[in-house]
Amino acid sequence: MHNWLLVLQAVSTYCSSLYQHCETLGRSIHIVNLDPAAENFNYPVAMDIRELISLDDVMEELGFGPNGGLSYCMEHLEENLDEWLAEELDNYLDDDYLVFDCPGQIELFSHVPMLRNFVEHLNRKNFNVCGVYWLDSQFITDVTKFVSGCMASLSAMVQLELPHVNILSKMDLVTNKRDVENYLDPEPRFLLSELNEWMAPWFKKLNKSLIEEVKYLLVQVPIRCDHTKLQWMDFEWLNIAWLALFHST
């Protein structure tokens, strides 16, 4: 049974560090490029969507812009799951780890169905899949940016219906790390109070609803759970994802 890590909003530094970390642990890991616009990699690419379709070709031949061309590429991938993807997967063993480095456009995870259908296809094939969502730490230095980032992450989590972990990137570029630390485990009442200070009074009801959603997103899932469909390997994947974070920062 293959084990898949779907890296959302990915950065190449993380994928490279994850590859090195698993190599150190003696795990057989293969990183798959799922971005048809990608150009340079600092890790070995085991599978590449550009062998199936590339964004440059779509834009040149069909006259699409970057966003429309990317959606077209992902639709084309969806249409070839049973052919191109199945043929590529035959090259790997059941105990291999496969990491998908996804495009960075948030709408692919939160609004359009292509990646959700991709995940459902893997689930039907009895693959273990979990997601890692990357959020730029520079965009959560105040409550409005924090809520916005949480909503984007929650949208992706609900859309894909995967075991999910959020990771902050580019912490080395944050000038005042205390601003970020205040939002790592925030008190909902503090968030609501601060958000109300930023927004006009008629937004209070909306603010309360948003903070309730953020509180839901920040709930920790207990490992000892009587009613769960998560398999042990899913939690191991999340553990590997967290450990690799420390090698990439």
N, C-alpha and C positions, 0 to 999 in steps of 0.2 A: 504494500500500500504506500503510495507516494505521499509526501508531506509538503504542503505548499504554504509559502508565506507571500501574501499579496501586499506589496509595499506601496501605499497610497501617498501621493504628493512626495514622491521619493527624491532623495538626493544621492548622487553617485558615491559620495564619501561614506555614507552609511552602508550601501551595498558592498563597497569594497571592504570595509571593516568587518561586516558580517561574514563575507567570504573568508577573510583571513582568520577570523575567530573560529569558524567551523572547521577550517583546515587544521587549526591547532588542536581542536577537540577530536580530530580524527573522523569527522563527519563528512560524508560524500555530499557536496553541495554544488549546485549549478544555478547560475543566475541568468534569467531570461529577460531580454529587452522587449518590453511591450510598448515602447514609444516609437512610432514610425518617424518621428522627427529627430531622434537622437543622432549624435555624430561621434562623440569621443567617449571612451570608457577607460576607467582605470582598474578594471577587473575583467577576467575572462568571460566572454559572452557565449553561453552554451546554446541558446536559441535566440533568434532575432526576427522580430516581426517584419523587418525591412526585407527579409528574404521572400516574404509573401507580398508585401505592399509597402511603399514609402510615401511619406507626405509630399516630398518634392515632386514625385511623378504625378500624384493626384492633382496638385495645384497647377502643374504645367499642362497636363492633358485635359483636365476638366474645368480649369479656371476657377477653382474654389479658393477661398481665403484660408488662413491657417486653422481657424476653428471649424469651419465647414469641412475642410479637408481631413482634419483629425477625426471628426465624427464619421466621415465616409470610410476611413481606414479601419476604425473599430467595428463598423458594421460589416466590412469585408472580412475581418477576423472572425466575427460571430458566424458568418456564413460558411467558414472553413474549419470550424472546430472539429468536425468528424473526419476531416481529411488531413489538412496540413498539421494541425495540432496533434492528432492521434498518431500520425506517422513520426513526428518528432519525438513524442513521448516513448515510443518503442525503443529508443536508444538508451533508456535509463532503467536502473534497477528499482525494485519495489521499496528498498530502504533509502533511496536517494532523497535529498532535500532539494526542492526547487523553489527559487525566489523570483517573483515577478516584479521587475522594476517598471512601474506604471507611469503613464504620462502625468503631468502635473495639473492639468485642467480639472478644476473641482467639479464642473458640471458632468464629467464622465462618471463620477461616483454618486452624485446627489440628484441628478435630474434626468438623465437619459438611461435607457435600460441595458446598454450593451455589456458593460462590465458585470452588472447583476446577472444577466443571462450567462455570461462567461463563468461566474462563480457557481451558478445553479448547475451548469453542465459538469463542472468538476465534482460537485456534491453527488450528482446522479452516478458518477463513475466511482463513488465511494472514496474520494480523496479527502484527506484532512487538510482544511484550509483555515488560515487565520489572517487578519489584516493588521498592518502597522500604519498608522496615520501620522504624517509629519506635519508639525505646525511651527512656523517660524517664530522663535521666541521674541523677536523684535516687534511683533504685532500683538503682543498681549501685555504691554506695559501699562495699560489703563483698562478700566472696566468695560468700556464699549468695545474695544478691540478683543478683549478676552471673551465676551459674550458672543461676538461675531465668529471668532475662531471655534468656540464650542458648538455653535449652531451648525457650522459647516461640517465639523467632525461628526456630530450627532446625525446629521442628514446622511452622511456616507455610511455610518454604522447601521442605521435603520434600513437604508436602501440595500446594502449588501448582506445584512443578517449574518455577520461573521463574528467569531471571537475577535476582540478588537482592543488595541492598546494605542494610546496617544503618546508621542514622543516630541519633545521640543528640540529644535535644531538651532544652530548658529548661536549658542549661548556665549561663545567667546566674543561675539560682536556686541553684546549687551553692555552698555556703559554702567548701568546701575542694576546689578543682579537682584537687589532687594525688591525692586519693582516687580520682577518676575516671580520671586519667591512668595510674594503676597497672594499669588493666584494659583499656587500649586495645590493647596488644600484649603480653599477659601470657605469662610462662613457665609451661608446664603443670605443671612440678614445684613451682613456687611456689604455684600455685592448689591443687594437691592437698595440699600441706603445710598451707596455711592452712585449707582445708576440713576436714581431719582434726582440726585444733585446735578447730574450731567444733562438730564432730559427735562423737557417742559412738563408742567404738572399733569396735563391731560394724557401723558404716556404712562402714568403710574400703574394702571391695570395691565397694560401690555408688559411693562417691566417686570411685574410680579409673575406673569405667566412665563416670561423668558427665564427668569431665575429658577423657577420650578423645573423647567426643562434642563437647565444646567445642572441642577442638583441631581436629577435623574442620571445625567451623563456621568457624573462623578461618583456614582455608587459603585462600591467595590464588590465583585462577585466572590462569595466564599468558596474556598476550594472544597470543603466538605459540604456537599449539597445533595439532598436526597432526590431531587428532580432535576436532572441535567442530562443533556445529550452531548456535552463536551467530552471529548476523549482525552486521555492522559497526554497524548502526543500534542494536542492543541496547546495545553499548558506548557509543555516543554518548548514548543515553538516560541511562545511568548517569553519564556525565560531566556532563550537564546537571543531573542530580539532585544531584550533589556540588557543582557550582558554585552552584546555587540555595541550597544550605545556608548559604553564607557571606553571602547576602543576607538570610537570615531569622534570623541570630543576632547 
